């Protein structure tokens, strides 16, 4: 699934470490999310949207693979 996590993280001036800490996950999880190798749980998707102040739909495009 294509996502906009890396772009949003950059727009917010966050490092992968800072995002991982805000989400309560490892930096490796953030890397996997950004590269599209890992689809987040619904709970993690809501946390991502909250951190970036956007909707889940703004972060993920289910039409892309």
PDB file of N, H, CA, C and O in Angstrom:
ATOM      1  N   UNK A   1       0.844  -1.171   0.000  1.00  0.00           N
ATOM      2  CA  UNK A   1       0.000   0.000   0.000  1.00  0.00           C
ATOM      3  C   UNK A   1       0.896   1.243   0.000  1.00  0.00           C
ATOM      4  O   UNK A   1       1.791   1.380   0.834  1.00  0.00           O
ATOM      5  N   UNK A   2       0.641   2.124  -0.931  1.00  0.00           N
ATOM      6  H   UNK A   2      -0.087   2.013  -1.608  1.00  0.00           H
ATOM      7  CA  UNK A   2       1.422   3.359  -1.017  1.00  0.00           C
ATOM      8  C   UNK A   2       1.023   4.283   0.132  1.00  0.00           C
ATOM      9  O   UNK A   2      -0.144   4.350   0.517  1.00  0.00           O
ATOM     10  N   UNK A   3       2.015   4.994   0.673  1.00  0.00           N
ATOM     11  H   UNK A   3       2.963   4.940   0.361  1.00  0.00           H
ATOM     12  CA  UNK A   3       1.700   5.916   1.764  1.00  0.00           C
ATOM     13  C   UNK A   3       2.513   7.200   1.649  1.00  0.00           C
ATOM     14  O   UNK A   3       3.462   7.296   0.871  1.00  0.00           O
ATOM     15  N   UNK A   4       2.114   8.171   2.441  1.00  0.00           N
ATOM     16  H   UNK A   4       1.343   8.093   3.073  1.00  0.00           H
ATOM     17  CA  UNK A   4       2.747   9.493   2.453  1.00  0.00           C
ATOM     18  C   UNK A   4       3.434   9.766   3.797  1.00  0.00           C
ATOM     19  O   UNK A   4       3.567  10.920   4.203  1.00  0.00           O
ATOM     20  N   UNK A   5       3.861   8.720   4.472  1.00  0.00           N
ATOM     21  H   UNK A   5       3.752   7.782   4.141  1.00  0.00           H
ATOM     22  CA  UNK A   5       4.439   8.875   5.808  1.00  0.00           C
ATOM     23  C   UNK A   5       5.757   9.643   5.754  1.00  0.00           C
ATOM     24  O   UNK A   5       5.957  10.583   6.522  1.00  0.00           O
ATOM     25  N   UNK A   6       6.645   9.254   4.863  1.00  0.00           N
ATOM     26  H   UNK A   6       6.483   8.490   4.238  1.00  0.00           H
ATOM     27  CA  UNK A   6       7.948   9.920   4.778  1.00  0.00           C
ATOM     28  C   UNK A   6       7.779  11.400   4.449  1.00  0.00           C
ATOM     29  O   UNK A   6       8.451  12.249   5.033  1.00  0.00           O
ATOM     30  N   UNK A   7       6.881  11.708   3.514  1.00  0.00           N
ATOM     31  H   UNK A   7       6.335  11.018   3.040  1.00  0.00           H
ATOM     32  CA  UNK A   7       6.652  13.098   3.124  1.00  0.00           C
ATOM     33  C   UNK A   7       6.084  13.909   4.288  1.00  0.00           C
ATOM     34  O   UNK A   7       6.504  15.042   4.523  1.00  0.00           O
ATOM     35  N   UNK A   8       5.132  13.328   5.014  1.00  0.00           N
ATOM     36  H   UNK A   8       4.792  12.408   4.824  1.00  0.00           H
ATOM     37  CA  UNK A   8       4.556  14.024   6.165  1.00  0.00           C
ATOM     38  C   UNK A   8       5.586  14.207   7.270  1.00  0.00           C
ATOM     39  O   UNK A   8       5.633  15.253   7.919  1.00  0.00           O
ATOM     40  N   UNK A   9       6.403  13.194   7.479  1.00  0.00           N
ATOM     41  H   UNK A   9       6.364  12.345   6.952  1.00  0.00           H
ATOM     42  CA  UNK A   9       7.443  13.299   8.513  1.00  0.00           C
ATOM     43  C   UNK A   9       8.394  14.436   8.178  1.00  0.00           C
ATOM     44  O   UNK A   9       8.764  15.217   9.054  1.00  0.00           O
ATOM     45  N   UNK A  10       8.792  14.533   6.913  1.00  0.00           N
ATOM     46  H   UNK A  10       8.491  13.898   6.201  1.00  0.00           H
ATOM     47  CA  UNK A  10       9.701  15.599   6.478  1.00  0.00           C
ATOM     48  C   UNK A  10       9.046  16.972   6.624  1.00  0.00           C
ATOM     49  O   UNK A  10       9.689  17.925   7.066  1.00  0.00           O
ATOM     50  N   UNK A  11       7.769  17.075   6.252  1.00  0.00           N
ATOM     51  H   UNK A  11       7.247  16.301   5.893  1.00  0.00           H
ATOM     52  CA  UNK A  11       7.048  18.346   6.376  1.00  0.00           C
ATOM     53  C   UNK A  11       6.973  18.813   7.824  1.00  0.00           C
ATOM     54  O   UNK A  11       6.960  20.013   8.098  1.00  0.00           O
ATOM     55  N   UNK A  12       6.923  17.859   8.746  1.00  0.00           N
ATOM     56  H   UNK A  12       6.933  16.884   8.524  1.00  0.00           H
ATOM     57  CA  UNK A  12       6.844  18.192  10.169  1.00  0.00           C
ATOM     58  C   UNK A  12       8.228  18.290  10.822  1.00  0.00           C
ATOM     59  O   UNK A  12       8.334  18.511  12.028  1.00  0.00           O
ATOM     60  N   UNK A  13       9.276  18.125  10.028  1.00  0.00           N
ATOM     61  H   UNK A  13       9.190  17.945   9.048  1.00  0.00           H
ATOM     62  CA  UNK A  13      10.637  18.249  10.540  1.00  0.00           C
ATOM     63  C   UNK A  13      10.997  17.191  11.567  1.00  0.00           C
ATOM     64  O   UNK A  13      11.769  17.450  12.490  1.00  0.00           O
ATOM     65  N   UNK A  14      10.444  16.009  11.407  1.00  0.00           N
ATOM     66  H   UNK A  14       9.817  15.799  10.657  1.00  0.00           H
ATOM     67  CA  UNK A  14      10.694  14.932  12.368  1.00  0.00           C
ATOM     68  C   UNK A  14      11.713  13.942  11.823  1.00  0.00           C
ATOM     69  O   UNK A  14      11.758  13.673  10.623  1.00  0.00           O
ATOM     70  N   UNK A  15      12.519  13.411  12.711  1.00  0.00           N
ATOM     71  H   UNK A  15      12.483  13.630  13.686  1.00  0.00           H
ATOM     72  CA  UNK A  15      13.407  12.312  12.346  1.00  0.00           C
ATOM     73  C   UNK A  15      12.624  11.008  12.481  1.00  0.00           C
ATOM     74  O   UNK A  15      11.540  10.977  13.064  1.00  0.00           O
ATOM     75  N   UNK A  16      13.185   9.946  11.939  1.00  0.00           N
ATOM     76  H   UNK A  16      14.066   9.971  11.466  1.00  0.00           H
ATOM     77  CA  UNK A  16      12.556   8.634  12.111  1.00  0.00           C
ATOM     78  C   UNK A  16      12.512   8.264  13.589  1.00  0.00           C
ATOM     79  O   UNK A  16      11.537   7.674  14.054  1.00  0.00           O
ATOM     80  N   UNK A  17      13.555   8.605  14.320  1.00  0.00           N
ATOM     81  H   UNK A  17      14.347   9.085  13.943  1.00  0.00           H
ATOM     82  CA  UNK A  17      13.588   8.324  15.762  1.00  0.00           C
ATOM     83  C   UNK A  17      12.475   9.058  16.494  1.00  0.00           C
ATOM     84  O   UNK A  17      11.802   8.478  17.346  1.00  0.00           O
ATOM     85  N   UNK A  18      12.278  10.340  16.163  1.00  0.00           N
ATOM     86  H   UNK A  18      12.825  10.811  15.470  1.00  0.00           H
ATOM     87  CA  UNK A  18      11.247  11.139  16.829  1.00  0.00           C
ATOM     88  C   UNK A  18       9.854  10.590  16.527  1.00  0.00           C
ATOM     89  O   UNK A  18       9.003  10.521  17.415  1.00  0.00           O
ATOM     90  N   UNK A  19       9.625  10.204  15.280  1.00  0.00           N
ATOM     91  H   UNK A  19      10.316  10.260  14.559  1.00  0.00           H
ATOM     92  CA  UNK A  19       8.323   9.642  14.922  1.00  0.00           C
ATOM     93  C   UNK A  19       8.108   8.314  15.635  1.00  0.00           C
ATOM     94  O   UNK A  19       7.022   8.051  16.153  1.00  0.00           O
ATOM     95  N   UNK A  20       9.131   7.486  15.661  1.00  0.00           N
ATOM     96  H   UNK A  20      10.013   7.700  15.241  1.00  0.00           H
ATOM     97  CA  UNK A  20       9.028   6.197  16.349  1.00  0.00           C
ATOM     98  C   UNK A  20       8.668   6.395  17.816  1.00  0.00           C
ATOM     99  O   UNK A  20       7.819   5.684  18.355  1.00  0.00           O
ATOM    100  N   UNK A  21       9.311   7.356  18.455  1.00  0.00           N
ATOM    101  H   UNK A  21      10.000   7.933  18.017  1.00  0.00           H
ATOM    102  CA  UNK A  21       9.032   7.629  19.867  1.00  0.00           C
ATOM    103  C   UNK A  21       7.599   8.112  20.052  1.00  0.00           C
ATOM    104  O   UNK A  21       6.917   7.687  20.985  1.00  0.00           O
ATOM    105  N   UNK A  22       7.139   8.993  19.173  1.00  0.00           N
ATOM    106  H   UNK A  22       7.693   9.338  18.415  1.00  0.00           H
ATOM    107  CA  UNK A  22       5.773   9.518  19.261  1.00  0.00           C
ATOM    108  C   UNK A  22       4.732   8.412  19.077  1.00  0.00           C
ATOM    109  O   UNK A  22       3.641   8.473  19.643  1.00  0.00           O
ATOM    110  N   UNK A  23       5.080   7.412  18.284  1.00  0.00           N
ATOM    111  H   UNK A  23       5.967   7.362  17.824  1.00  0.00           H
ATOM    112  CA  UNK A  23       4.151   6.314  18.001  1.00  0.00           C
ATOM    113  C   UNK A  23       4.289   5.145  18.965  1.00  0.00           C
ATOM    114  O   UNK A  23       3.398   4.299  19.049  1.00  0.00           O
ATOM    115  N   UNK A  24       5.399   5.093  19.691  1.00  0.00           N
ATOM    116  H   UNK A  24       6.123   5.779  19.623  1.00  0.00           H
ATOM    117  CA  UNK A  24       5.646   3.970  20.591  1.00  0.00           C
ATOM    118  C   UNK A  24       6.079   2.715  19.862  1.00  0.00           C
ATOM    119  O   UNK A  24       5.769   1.599  20.276  1.00  0.00           O
ATOM    120  N   UNK A  25       6.815   2.917  18.749  1.00  0.00           N
ATOM    121  H   UNK A  25       7.067   3.825  18.412  1.00  0.00           H
ATOM    122  CA  UNK A  25       7.335   1.790  17.965  1.00  0.00           C
ATOM    123  C   UNK A  25       8.836   1.980  17.770  1.00  0.00           C
ATOM    124  O   UNK A  25       9.398   2.994  18.185  1.00  0.00           O
ATOM    125  N   UNK A  26       9.475   1.013  17.146  1.00  0.00           N
ATOM    126  H   UNK A  26       9.018   0.190  16.809  1.00  0.00           H
ATOM    127  CA  UNK A  26      10.908   1.122  16.877  1.00  0.00           C
ATOM    128  C   UNK A  26      11.156   1.937  15.609  1.00  0.00           C
ATOM    129  O   UNK A  26      10.262   2.099  14.778  1.00  0.00           O
ATOM    130  N   UNK A  27      12.367   2.442  15.472  1.00  0.00           N
ATOM    131  H   UNK A  27      13.093   2.310  16.146  1.00  0.00           H
ATOM    132  CA  UNK A  27      12.747   3.162  14.250  1.00  0.00           C
ATOM    133  C   UNK A  27      12.664   2.224  13.053  1.00  0.00           C
ATOM    134  O   UNK A  27      12.326   2.650  11.949  1.00  0.00           O
ATOM    135  N   UNK A  28      12.967   0.960  13.269  1.00  0.00           N
ATOM    136  H   UNK A  28      13.241   0.614  14.167  1.00  0.00           H
ATOM    137  CA  UNK A  28      12.892  -0.035  12.197  1.00  0.00           C
ATOM    138  C   UNK A  28      11.462  -0.163  11.671  1.00  0.00           C
ATOM    139  O   UNK A  28      11.254  -0.352  10.472  1.00  0.00           O
ATOM    140  N   UNK A  29      10.483  -0.060  12.563  1.00  0.00           N
ATOM    141  H   UNK A  29      10.652   0.094  13.536  1.00  0.00           H
ATOM    142  CA  UNK A  29       9.081  -0.103  12.137  1.00  0.00           C
ATOM    143  C   UNK A  29       8.758   1.099  11.269  1.00  0.00           C
ATOM    144  O   UNK A  29       8.074   0.963  10.255  1.00  0.00           O
ATOM    145  N   UNK A  30       9.240   2.277  11.654  1.00  0.00           N
ATOM    146  H   UNK A  30       9.796   2.388  12.478  1.00  0.00           H
ATOM    147  CA  UNK A  30       9.013   3.488  10.856  1.00  0.00           C
ATOM    148  C   UNK A  30       9.638   3.319   9.469  1.00  0.00           C
ATOM    149  O   UNK A  30       9.020   3.668   8.463  1.00  0.00           O
ATOM    150  N   UNK A  31      10.843   2.794   9.415  1.00  0.00           N
ATOM    151  H   UNK A  31      11.345   2.510  10.233  1.00  0.00           H
ATOM    152  CA  UNK A  31      11.517   2.565   8.128  1.00  0.00           C
ATOM    153  C   UNK A  31      10.678   1.626   7.262  1.00  0.00           C
ATOM    154  O   UNK A  31      10.470   1.891   6.078  1.00  0.00           O
ATOM    155  N   UNK A  32      10.201   0.536   7.846  1.00  0.00           N
ATOM    156  H   UNK A  32      10.370   0.321   8.808  1.00  0.00           H
ATOM    157  CA  UNK A  32       9.386  -0.428   7.099  1.00  0.00           C
ATOM    158  C   UNK A  32       8.079   0.196   6.621  1.00  0.00           C
ATOM    159  O   UNK A  32       7.629  -0.078   5.508  1.00  0.00           O
ATOM    160  N   UNK A  33       7.475   1.024   7.447  1.00  0.00           N
ATOM    161  H   UNK A  33       7.840   1.247   8.351  1.00  0.00           H
ATOM    162  CA  UNK A  33       6.250   1.726   7.044  1.00  0.00           C
ATOM    163  C   UNK A  33       6.524   2.641   5.860  1.00  0.00           C
ATOM    164  O   UNK A  33       5.788   2.627   4.873  1.00  0.00           O
ATOM    165  N   UNK A  34       7.579   3.432   5.960  1.00  0.00           N
ATOM    166  H   UNK A  34       8.177   3.443   6.761  1.00  0.00           H
ATOM    167  CA  UNK A  34       7.905   4.390   4.904  1.00  0.00           C
ATOM    168  C   UNK A  34       8.210   3.707   3.579  1.00  0.00           C
ATOM    169  O   UNK A  34       7.901   4.242   2.514  1.00  0.00           O
ATOM    170  N   UNK A  35       8.811   2.537   3.641  1.00  0.00           N
ATOM    171  H   UNK A  35       9.063   2.102   4.506  1.00  0.00           H
ATOM    172  CA  UNK A  35       9.165   1.813   2.414  1.00  0.00           C
ATOM    173  C   UNK A  35       8.025   0.946   1.899  1.00  0.00           C
ATOM    174  O   UNK A  35       8.160   0.287   0.868  1.00  0.00           O
ATOM    175  N   UNK A  36       6.895   0.942   2.619  1.00  0.00           N
ATOM    176  H   UNK A  36       6.786   1.477   3.457  1.00  0.00           H
ATOM    177  CA  UNK A  36       5.743   0.161   2.184  1.00  0.00           C
ATOM    178  C   UNK A  36       5.880  -1.328   2.397  1.00  0.00           C
ATOM    179  O   UNK A  36       5.136  -2.115   1.812  1.00  0.00           O
ATOM    180  N   UNK A  37       6.832  -1.724   3.234  1.00  0.00           N
ATOM    181  H   UNK A  37       7.437  -1.085   3.710  1.00  0.00           H
ATOM    182  CA  UNK A  37       7.040  -3.151   3.502  1.00  0.00           C
ATOM    183  C   UNK A  37       6.151  -3.655   4.634  1.00  0.00           C
ATOM    184  O   UNK A  37       6.054  -4.859   4.870  1.00  0.00           O
ATOM    185  N   UNK A  38       5.505  -2.722   5.331  1.00  0.00           N
ATOM    186  H   UNK A  38       5.585  -1.744   5.139  1.00  0.00           H
ATOM    187  CA  UNK A  38       4.692  -3.076   6.487  1.00  0.00           C
ATOM    188  C   UNK A  38       3.439  -2.216   6.481  1.00  0.00           C
ATOM    189  O   UNK A  38       3.525  -0.990   6.412  1.00  0.00           O
ATOM    190  N   UNK A  39       2.278  -2.852   6.553  1.00  0.00           N
ATOM    191  H   UNK A  39       2.208  -3.848   6.609  1.00  0.00           H
ATOM    192  CA  UNK A  39       1.019  -2.129   6.667  1.00  0.00           C
ATOM    193  C   UNK A  39       0.664  -2.020   8.143  1.00  0.00           C
ATOM    194  O   UNK A  39       0.633  -3.030   8.845  1.00  0.00           O
ATOM    195  N   UNK A  40       0.398  -0.819   8.620  1.00  0.00           N
ATOM    196  H   UNK A  40       0.423   0.002   8.049  1.00  0.00           H
ATOM    197  CA  UNK A  40       0.153  -0.636  10.047  1.00  0.00           C
ATOM    198  C   UNK A  40      -1.198  -1.196  10.485  1.00  0.00           C
ATOM    199  O   UNK A  40      -2.120  -1.353   9.684  1.00  0.00           O
ATOM    200  N   UNK A  41      -1.283  -1.486  11.762  1.00  0.00           N
ATOM    201  H   UNK A  41      -0.535  -1.358  12.413  1.00  0.00           H
ATOM    202  CA  UNK A  41      -2.574  -1.845  12.343  1.00  0.00           C
ATOM    203  C   UNK A  41      -3.461  -0.600  12.304  1.00  0.00           C
ATOM    204  O   UNK A  41      -2.973   0.507  12.078  1.00  0.00           O
ATOM    205  N   UNK A  42      -4.739  -0.782  12.521  1.00  0.00           N
ATOM    206  H   UNK A  42      -5.135  -1.682  12.705  1.00  0.00           H
ATOM    207  CA  UNK A  42      -5.652   0.358  12.542  1.00  0.00           C
ATOM    208  C   UNK A  42      -5.258   1.327  13.656  1.00  0.00           C
ATOM    209  O   UNK A  42      -5.302   2.543  13.471  1.00  0.00           O
ATOM    210  N   UNK A  43      -4.877   0.789  14.801  1.00  0.00           N
ATOM    211  H   UNK A  43      -4.841  -0.199  14.951  1.00  0.00           H
ATOM    212  CA  UNK A  43      -4.455   1.625  15.925  1.00  0.00           C
ATOM    213  C   UNK A  43      -3.245   2.480  15.548  1.00  0.00           C
ATOM    214  O   UNK A  43      -3.210   3.672  15.853  1.00  0.00           O
ATOM    215  N   UNK A  44      -2.262   1.884  14.892  1.00  0.00           N
ATOM    216  H   UNK A  44      -2.290   0.915  14.644  1.00  0.00           H
ATOM    217  CA  UNK A  44      -1.064   2.624  14.496  1.00  0.00           C
ATOM    218  C   UNK A  44      -1.398   3.656  13.417  1.00  0.00           C
ATOM    219  O   UNK A  44      -0.836   4.751  13.413  1.00  0.00           O
ATOM    220  N   UNK A  45      -2.302   3.316  12.512  1.00  0.00           N
ATOM    221  H   UNK A  45      -2.758   2.426  12.515  1.00  0.00           H
ATOM    222  CA  UNK A  45      -2.716   4.269  11.478  1.00  0.00           C
ATOM    223  C   UNK A  45      -3.372   5.494  12.115  1.00  0.00           C
ATOM    224  O   UNK A  45      -3.122   6.621  11.688  1.00  0.00           O
ATOM    225  N   UNK A  46      -4.214   5.281  13.138  1.00  0.00           N
ATOM    226  H   UNK A  46      -4.417   4.366  13.485  1.00  0.00           H
ATOM    227  CA  UNK A  46      -4.829   6.405  13.842  1.00  0.00           C
ATOM    228  C   UNK A  46      -3.777   7.247  14.557  1.00  0.00           C
ATOM    229  O   UNK A  46      -3.872   8.475  14.569  1.00  0.00           O
ATOM    230  N   UNK A  47      -2.778   6.601  15.152  1.00  0.00           N
ATOM    231  H   UNK A  47      -2.701   5.604  15.143  1.00  0.00           H
ATOM    232  CA  UNK A  47      -1.700   7.334  15.825  1.00  0.00           C
ATOM    233  C   UNK A  47      -0.920   8.180  14.826  1.00  0.00           C
ATOM    234  O   UNK A  47      -0.594   9.333  15.111  1.00  0.00           O
ATOM    235  N   UNK A  48      -0.620   7.616  13.657  1.00  0.00           N
ATOM    236  H   UNK A  48      -0.885   6.680  13.425  1.00  0.00           H
ATOM    237  CA  UNK A  48       0.090   8.365  12.614  1.00  0.00           C
ATOM    238  C   UNK A  48      -0.707   9.599  12.206  1.00  0.00           C
ATOM    239  O   UNK A  48      -0.158  10.696  12.103  1.00  0.00           O
ATOM    240  N   UNK A  49      -1.999   9.415  11.975  1.00  0.00           N
ATOM    241  H   UNK A  49      -2.445   8.524  12.058  1.00  0.00           H
ATOM    242  CA  UNK A  49      -2.851  10.536  11.578  1.00  0.00           C
ATOM    243  C   UNK A  49      -2.882  11.603  12.671  1.00  0.00           C
ATOM    244  O   UNK A  49      -2.867  12.796  12.370  1.00  0.00           O
ATOM    245  N   UNK A  50      -2.925  11.186  13.929  1.00  0.00           N
ATOM    246  H   UNK A  50      -2.937  10.217  14.174  1.00  0.00           H
ATOM    247  CA  UNK A  50      -2.948  12.142  15.037  1.00  0.00           C
ATOM    248  C   UNK A  50      -1.640  12.923  15.122  1.00  0.00           C
ATOM    249  O   UNK A  50      -1.653  14.135  15.337  1.00  0.00           O
ATOM    250  N   UNK A  51      -0.523  12.241  14.957  1.00  0.00           N
ATOM    251  H   UNK A  51      -0.513  11.257  14.782  1.00  0.00           H
ATOM    252  CA  UNK A  51       0.786  12.905  15.014  1.00  0.00           C
ATOM    253  C   UNK A  51       0.900  13.962  13.919  1.00  0.00           C
ATOM    254  O   UNK A  51       1.434  15.046  14.150  1.00  0.00           O
ATOM    255  N   UNK A  52       0.394  13.641  12.725  1.00  0.00           N
ATOM    256  H   UNK A  52      -0.040  12.760  12.537  1.00  0.00           H
ATOM    257  CA  UNK A  52       0.515  14.557  11.589  1.00  0.00           C
ATOM    258  C   UNK A  52      -0.675  15.505  11.461  1.00  0.00           C
ATOM    259  O   UNK A  52      -0.666  16.394  10.609  1.00  0.00           O
ATOM    260  N   UNK A  53      -1.697  15.326  12.297  1.00  0.00           N
ATOM    261  H   UNK A  53      -1.703  14.604  12.989  1.00  0.00           H
ATOM    262  CA  UNK A  53      -2.856  16.207  12.249  1.00  0.00           C
ATOM    263  C   UNK A  53      -3.639  16.089  10.953  1.00  0.00           C
ATOM    264  O   UNK A  53      -4.087  17.089  10.392  1.00  0.00           O
ATOM    265  N   UNK A  54      -3.800  14.855  10.482  1.00  0.00           N
ATOM    266  H   UNK A  54      -3.437  14.043  10.938  1.00  0.00           H
ATOM    267  CA  UNK A  54      -4.525  14.638   9.223  1.00  0.00           C
ATOM    268  C   UNK A  54      -5.423  13.415   9.360  1.00  0.00           C
ATOM    269  O   UNK A  54      -5.503  12.806  10.426  1.00  0.00           O
ATOM    270  N   UNK A  55      -6.090  13.069   8.281  1.00  0.00           N
ATOM    271  H   UNK A  55      -6.025  13.564   7.415  1.00  0.00           H
ATOM    272  CA  UNK A  55      -6.937  11.880   8.248  1.00  0.00           C
ATOM    273  C   UNK A  55      -6.118  10.682   7.762  1.00  0.00           C
ATOM    274  O   UNK A  55      -5.126  10.844   7.051  1.00  0.00           O
ATOM    275  N   UNK A  56      -6.537   9.498   8.148  1.00  0.00           N
ATOM    276  H   UNK A  56      -7.343   9.366   8.726  1.00  0.00           H
ATOM    277  CA  UNK A  56      -5.860   8.281   7.698  1.00  0.00           C
ATOM    278  C   UNK A  56      -5.827   8.232   6.174  1.00  0.00           C
ATOM    279  O   UNK A  56      -4.825   7.831   5.582  1.00  0.00           O
ATOM    280  N   UNK A  57      -6.929   8.641   5.542  1.00  0.00           N
ATOM    281  H   UNK A  57      -7.743   8.966   6.023  1.00  0.00           H
ATOM    282  CA  UNK A  57      -7.019   8.608   4.081  1.00  0.00           C
ATOM    283  C   UNK A  57      -5.982   9.503   3.419  1.00  0.00           C
ATOM    284  O   UNK A  57      -5.607   9.284   2.267  1.00  0.00           O
ATOM    285  N   UNK A  58      -5.517  10.519   4.160  1.00  0.00           N
ATOM    286  H   UNK A  58      -5.822  10.696   5.095  1.00  0.00           H
ATOM    287  CA  UNK A  58      -4.490  11.411   3.615  1.00  0.00           C
ATOM    288  C   UNK A  58      -3.110  10.757   3.620  1.00  0.00           C
ATOM    289  O   UNK A  58      -2.212  11.187   2.897  1.00  0.00           O
ATOM    290  N   UNK A  59      -2.945   9.727   4.428  1.00  0.00           N
ATOM    291  H   UNK A  59      -3.674   9.378   5.016  1.00  0.00           H
ATOM    292  CA  UNK A  59      -1.650   9.056   4.563  1.00  0.00           C
ATOM    293  C   UNK A  59      -1.509   7.813   3.694  1.00  0.00           C
ATOM    294  O   UNK A  59      -0.406   7.469   3.270  1.00  0.00           O
ATOM    295  N   UNK A  60      -2.625   7.141   3.429  1.00  0.00           N
ATOM    296  H   UNK A  60      -3.521   7.420   3.773  1.00  0.00           H
ATOM    297  CA  UNK A  60      -2.565   5.851   2.743  1.00  0.00           C
ATOM    298  C   UNK A  60      -3.444   5.828   1.507  1.00  0.00           C
ATOM    299  O   UNK A  60      -4.541   6.386   1.498  1.00  0.00           O
ATOM    300  N   UNK A  61      -2.951   5.175   0.464  1.00  0.00           N
ATOM    301  H   UNK A  61      -2.060   4.721   0.471  1.00  0.00           H
ATOM    302  CA  UNK A  61      -3.701   4.995  -0.771  1.00  0.00           C
ATOM    303  C   UNK A  61      -3.872   3.499  -0.997  1.00  0.00           C
ATOM    304  O   UNK A  61      -2.959   2.838  -1.494  1.00  0.00           O
ATOM    305  N   UNK A  62      -5.046   2.954  -0.633  1.00  0.00           N
ATOM    306  H   UNK A  62      -5.787   3.490  -0.230  1.00  0.00           H
ATOM    307  CA  UNK A  62      -5.246   1.509  -0.761  1.00  0.00           C
ATOM    308  C   UNK A  62      -5.289   1.020  -2.205  1.00  0.00           C
ATOM    309  O   UNK A  62      -5.177  -0.181  -2.450  1.00  0.00           O
ATOM    310  N   UNK A  63      -5.449   1.920  -3.156  1.00  0.00           N
ATOM    311  H   UNK A  63      -5.540   2.896  -2.957  1.00  0.00           H
ATOM    312  CA  UNK A  63      -5.504   1.533  -4.563  1.00  0.00           C
ATOM    313  C   UNK A  63      -4.131   1.163  -5.103  1.00  0.00           C
ATOM    314  O   UNK A  63      -4.029   0.400  -6.063  1.00  0.00           O
ATOM    315  N   UNK A  64      -3.077   1.693  -4.500  1.00  0.00           N
ATOM    316  H   UNK A  64      -3.160   2.313  -3.720  1.00  0.00           H
ATOM    317  CA  UNK A  64      -1.706   1.409  -4.934  1.00  0.00           C
ATOM    318  C   UNK A  64      -1.205   0.169  -4.228  1.00  0.00           C
ATOM    319  O   UNK A  64      -1.603  -0.115  -3.098  1.00  0.00           O
ATOM    320  N   UNK A  65      -0.332  -0.569  -4.892  1.00  0.00           N
ATOM    321  H   UNK A  65      -0.009  -0.339  -5.810  1.00  0.00           H
ATOM    322  CA  UNK A  65       0.269  -1.744  -4.264  1.00  0.00           C
ATOM    323  C   UNK A  65       1.754  -1.722  -4.372  1.00  0.00           C
ATOM    324  O   UNK A  65       2.421  -2.639  -3.894  1.00  0.00           O
TER     325      UNK A  65
END
